Amino acid sequence: MNSQKFSASSPTRSRPTKPSTWLASNRLTPSEIALLQQSKKSIADYVQKELPERLKQRHLEHMLTKV
C-alpha cells in the first residue's frame, strides 16, 4: 500500500483572493435601491396572501400559528 506523506516544507496552495465587493463602482443607485425595496415588498405581499391558503391545501395550517 502506498501512502502519501506530507511535510511542513510541502508547497501548499493558498486560497484564491476574492475581488473586493466594496468598490464605489459597484454601489447601487438610489433608484436601484428603491426598485429592490419595491420588489421585496411585492414578494412579501404575495407570500402573505398565498401562504395561508397553500398551507391549508396541504393540511399544514398549524405552521401559521405564532408562538
Secondary structure by P-SEA (a helix, b strand, c coil): cbbbbbcccccccccccccccccccccccaaaaaaaaaaaaaaaaaaaacaaaaaaaaccccccccc
